[in-house]
Amino acid sequence: MVGDDGDWGERAVCRTADPDELFVEGAAQNRAKALCTGCPVRLECLSYALDNRIEHGIWGGMTERERRSLLRRRPMVTSWRRLLEAARVEHDQHADVGSAGRWSAAG
């Protein structure tokens, strides 16, 4: 799996951000979440926070409230990392099929 070596944090977009900007409340959370958009390790970050039940801060583009809600809705998940990676693979496969169809239709 990608990022199993624990180096994903070194590749995170937020690695150079002031930590005080990531552990905020209210409307400032939307600005903090914006840092996650397009981050190459967003999945690893979010799954780390979910698997470790991290209660504070923005992780993988989700607030602590959003993560708690997700954990309540899916209490039987034992590895968010496996679940999210499987979902990413499935999404990428569907995206590849869709783009292949568009290319052949244009063709």
Stockholm file with secondary structure:
# STOCKHOLM 1.0

chainA/1-107         MVGDDGDWGERAVCRTADPDELFVEGAAQNRAKALCTGCPVRLECLSYALDNRIEHGIWGGMTERERRSLLRRRPMVTSWRRLLEAARVEHDQHADVGSAGRWSAAG
#=GR chainA/1-107 SS CTTTTSGGGGGCGGGGSCHHHHSCCTTHHHHHHHTTTTCTTHHHHHHHHHHTTCCSSCBTTBCHHHHHHHHHHCTTCSCHHHHHHHHHHHHHHHHHHHHHHHHHHHC
#=GC SS_cons         CTTTTSGGGGGCGGGGSCHHHHSCCTTHHHHHHHTTTTCTTHHHHHHHHHHTTCCSSCBTTBCHHHHHHHHHHCTTCSCHHHHHHHHHHHHHHHHHHHHHHHHHHHC
//
